[in-house]
């Protein structure tokens, strides 16, 4: 795609997320239009959006119901005074979201996205324990390879060194454990690796002193680690450990929420409901920034009192509960519920997994991971050595765009999470583009023997 001199100048005056601008300028992508499952760049080239922008467009781009909800709300009110009140549509959103949360996670605060939601949850938990007789509980256990957001608290909880090292020293009170994936080649089965990882997490709780641990924060499916998908038993064991030691369990469902895994939340897919869920991304299908924190309903009691008690949650954001964003959230939730898109994600996810398994004939795919309509594909040099193949992933970044498909690519793996408006023929098209792009990438790097 050819840039104008103006575009090139302006690109040097900004930055692209996690990408060197000099690298971006070698193969720039400036999108001009989006509809359904596709983007179009400024030259008119079409791209299959296999990742929903970045796990965001759960209903695809410019969904008619979402667009109509925005238009209607813009005629009424787009901002409410956050220090003085709220809006009716914000309350509608809280009611709708509370109706689909698992169990009793009905104490809800809307935010502008995932980082705000996880940041708020950690502050919420610390204040909760101060106001319920456990002021020494302040530490958080999270996991290596996880990513929880770009703000300082969320970053400190994240376990991806390359995204953190430049900003050190990090905030204190954050401890890391290993996900089961770290042990998969040590044990004879994936189940055993999961049991060991869950037991190690509890060992950390005990050795750090449970009276100092406020919460465990975990992504049900770890994106930045390569769509790492623990077993149901892992989450059951983790939940039981938290119960034993009076520790709050927080799921970061910014990526996995809103029908993506075959249920409204991954908490339901894995059969272990936490105390708090943080979410964002798909909640607005990419139309406007929106996130939410959903806590156990009984936790509200610690924050409800007389004005002089000053026990209200000491936290706020200008755009938290924004009426325009909440109207979009209501439309997205209604569309998912009315059309049973969680059930569709289960069915279509099985079809997607089967199609991706076919890529193993290329001899460089070790494993297909994930649940429902979020899947990861691990790349290796060959099926004998199982060594990572980063050169292939780097080449795939270029060949996929050349072939008109947008993927989430790390050097050793790539991920797909197409919108839930897709059908089998769309999955066929997507996987055909992936296969062609992998074959083209192998021509660039040469297939190892």
N, C-alpha and C positions, 0 to 999 in steps of 0.2 A: 504494500500500500504506500503510495507516494504522499509525502507531507508537503504542505506549503511552507515557505520560509517563516510565516507568522506562527504556524502550529509548532514548528521545531523550536522557535524562540520561546514560545510560551511553555512548552514541555520542559525546557531547561530552567524555567522559573517555578516549577512545582516538582512533585515526586509521585511515582507510581508505587503502590504498596509493595514493599519487600523486593523491589526490582531496581537495579541500577538504571538510571535514565539512559546512559550510554548504550546499554544492552537493549533497552526498549526501542531506542531509535533505529536499531538495526532491523527490527521487524515490528513496527508499530501497529497497534490496533486502536482505532478510534471509531467507536460505534455510533451510528446515526439514528437507528430505529430498532425497535424490538416488538415482537408480536408472538404470543404463544410460546412455542419451543425454539424460536429463532431470534438471532441478532442479524442486523445488516450493517456493514461498515460504510464509511462515507463514499466508497467507490461502488457500492451496490452489491458487494459480495455477501452471500448468506452464510451464517454459521449456525450449526446445531448447538444449542446451549445444553450440554450434557450435565451441567453442574448447577443449573438454576442461578446463574450469575456467580454466586458463591454460597450454595445451599440456601438460597433466599426465595427464589420465585417458585414456591411450592404449587401455585396455580398457573404457572407460566407468566409471561409478560403481558401487561395491559389486559388482564382478565376483565370481561365486560361488567361483571357484578362489582368488582372492586372499583373500577373506574366510575361507575354510576354512584356508588356510595360516596366517593370523594366529591363528585359534582354536587350531590344533594347537600352534603355537609358544608361545602364551601358557601352555599347560599344562606347558611344559618349562623355558624360560629366556628372559627378556626383556632381560637385561643381563649382559654379561661384564666382568670387571675389565680395563680397557684398558691399564694399566701392567704388568699381570702376565701377560696371556695373551689368548686369543681364544676363539671358540666353533666347534664343528663346522659349524654352519649358515653361519657367516661364510666358512669355507673352501669349503663347498658353493657359496656365491654366487660367490666368486672363480673357482672352477673353471667354473661355468656361464657366467659373463660372459666369461672367457678363451676359451671354446669358440666364441663368436660374434663376437669382435673381429676386425677385419681384420688380415691378415698376422701379425706377431709382437707385437702390443700386449697382452701377457699379464702385465705387471707392474702389479698392480692394488691400489688402496686404496679401500675404500668410505668414503663420507662421508655427511653429512646433507642434501646438496643441491648445487645448481649453483654458488652463490657459494663454498662451501667447496672444491669441486672445482677451480675455476679459480684460486682463491687458492693452494691447495696446489700446483698445477702450476707456477705462477710461482716459488714458493719452491723447489720441487724442481729446476727448471732452473738457478736461480742456484747452488744448492749443488752440483749436478751439475758445472757448469763449474769451480767452485772446486776440486773434487776430481778433475778430469781435466786439470789443467794449463792452464786458461784462466780465471783469476780475474778478468780484466778484462771478461768478458762478463756484463753485468748489465742492459742496456736491453731494452725490449720494444717492438716495432712492432705496433700494432693499427690499427683503422680508425674514421674518423669515422662516426657514426650507429649504431655497434655498441653493444651492452649486454652486459656480462660478469658483472654481479652487484652486490650492494649493499655488500660489504665494501670497505675502503679500497684495497687493491691492485686488486681487480676493477673498482672504480669508476674508478681512475686509468687502467686499460686501456680503459675504455669511452669512446665518442666522442660522447656525447649531452650537449651542454652544459647543458641545462635540468635534468638530473638530477645535475649535478656542481657547478655554479657556487656553490651555497649552501654547499658544504663546502670550497671552496678556501682555502689553496693545496693542490694535489694533490701526491701523492708524485712525486718526480723519477724520471727514467729511463724515461719512457713517451712514445713518439713516435707520431704519427698519420699514416696514409696515407689516400688516398681510394679508396672502392669504385668499381667500374666505373659504377655508376648516376650518379655525379657527372658523368661525361663523355658520357652517352648522347645528349645533344642537340648535342654538339660533333662527333661522328663520324658517318659515313654508315651505320654498322652497329653492332649490339650487339657483334659479335665484335671489331671494331676498338677499341671503348671498353674492352673487357676486356683486350685486348693492351696498350693504353696504360697501364691501371691496374696491370697486373702488372709492366710495365717500370718504372713510376714507383716501385713498392714496392722493386724491386731498386736503383734509383738512390738511394733513401733509405738502404738498407743500406750501399751503397758510400760515400756522402757522410758518414754517421755513423761510418764505420770499422767494418767487419765484426767486428773484434776486440773491439768493445764491445757487440755485439748478441747477446743470449742467445736470443731467440725471437721468432717472429711468431705472434700470437694472432688468430684469425679465426673468426667464425661462418660455416659453409658457406652458410646462408641467414640474412641479417640481418633479424631481426624488427623492431626499433624503427625501422629505416630504411624499412620498408614491404614486408617479405618480398622483399628484394633477392636475386636469384638469379644469381650469376655463371655463366659458361660452364665446361665441363669444362677447356677450354684454360687459362683463368685459373688454376685450381688446379694444373694441371700445371706451368705457368710459375713459379708461386709456390714450389712444392715444389722445382723444379730450382734456383731462386735460393738457397733455403735450403741445399740440398746444397752448392752451390758455395762458400758462405761459412761453412760449419759453424755454421748457425743452426738451432735446434730449431723445428719447425713444430707448433703446437698448434691443434687444432680445438675450439672451444666448441660441443659438440653437445648442450647442455642442452635445446634445443628440438627439434633435428632427429634425435636418437637414437631407437632402438628402433622401427624399421620405418616411421617416419613418412614418409620420402621414397621408400619403395619398396624399400629395403634396410635391414638392421639399423642401419647408420650411413650418414649422408650421405657419408662418406669413400668408401664403395663406390659410391654413386650418382654421384659426380663423378669416380670413377676415379683419385683421388690420395690415398693414405693418408698421414697425418701421422706424427709421432713420438709425439705424445700426444693422446689424446681426453679431454675433460672432459664429464661427463654428469650428468643429474639428472632432474627432472620425471617423464617417462613411465616411468622405471625402476621406480616403485612404483605406477603408475597412480593416483596421488593418495591412496593409502591411508595412507601414512606417509612422513615425510621420508627421502629416500634419494638419494645421488649416488655418483659414482665417478670416479677418475682412472685412466686406462689408458695406460701408457707402454710403449715398446719393451722387450722382455724383456732385451736386453743392457745397458740402462741400470742394471739392478739391481746390476751388478758394482761400480759406483762407490760403492755404499752398503753393501757387504758386507765385513766385516773382523773383526779382533779387537776385544774391548771397549775396550782401551786406545787403539785407533785413533780412536775417537769419530767415525766417518764415517756412522753411521746417519742417516736422514732426520730432521732436528731439528724435527719437526712432529707434532702430534697433536690429536685432538678427542675429547671425552668420549663422544659418540654415534657416532663413526666405527666402522663395522663392527658396529653394534648387531644382536644376533641376531634380534629381531623384524622389523626393517627388512630384513635380509638374507633372511629366510624369504619375505617378500613379493616381494623382487627375484627370487628363484629361481622363484616361481610365475608372475610376469609373463614372465620370459624363456622358461620352458617353454611357456606358452600361446602366445606369439608364434611360437616355433620349431615346435611340434607342429602348429599350424594354419596355418603358412605365411602369417602376416599381413603379412609384407613383400611377398609376391607379390600379396596382396589389395590392399594399399595402392597398388601400381602400377596395377592394373586399375581400382580404384575411383577413384583419383586422376585418371585420364584422363577418367572419366565426370564427376567433379566439375568439372574444368576446362572441359569442354564445356558443362555447365549454366551455369557462371558466365559464360562467353562470351556467353550469351544476354542478360545484363544490359546489354550494349553497346547494345541497342535503346533504352535510356533516354537515350542521348546524353551521359552524364556519366561513362562508364567508359573510361579510356584504355587500361589494360593489366591482364591477369591474369598473375600471377607465381607461382612456386613449383615444387615437385616433389611427386609423390605426393599424400598427404593433408594437405599444408599449402599453402594458397593465399592470395594477397593480391590485392586489387582496388583499383586506383588511381582516385581520383575527381578529375574536372576540371570546369571550368565549362562547357566545350563542346569539341567535337572539332576546332574550328578554332584557338582560342587555346591550348588545352592548359594553361591556367592552373590552379593548385590551387583547390579549392573547399572551404575549411575550414568554411564555414557549413553545408554539407551534412553533413559528418562530425559536427559538433556536434549537428545536428538528429537524425541517425541514432542517436546514443547514446540518445536518449529514445524515438524511435519503435520501435527494435528491442526494447527492454524492454517497451514497450506491447503489442507484437505477440507477446511470449513467445519471444524468441530472444536468446541471449547471444553477442556477437561481440567480437573484439579491434578496437577502433576508435580510430584517430588521426584528426585532422581531415581529412587528405588521402587516407586509405586505410583499408580494414578487412581483417581476415584471418579465415580459418576453418581449423580443424584438428579435424574431428570424430573421435570415437573409432573405432578400427578394427573395432569390432563392427557398424558401420553397414552398410547395403546400399543399393542404388539407390533404393529407395522412401524411405529416410531422407534421402538426398541431395536427392531431389525435394522433400520436405517442407521441408528446410532452405532451399533456394534459393527456394522459393515465399515463405517468411517473409521472406527477405532482400529479394526484389523488392517485396513489399508495404511493407516498412519503408522502402525507398528511395523509393518512390512517395509515401508519407506524408511523408517528410522533404522531398521536393521541393515538396509542397504548403505546407509551413511556410516554406521559404526562397524559393520561387519559382524556376522553371527559367529560367536565363539564355538569351537568344537569341543 
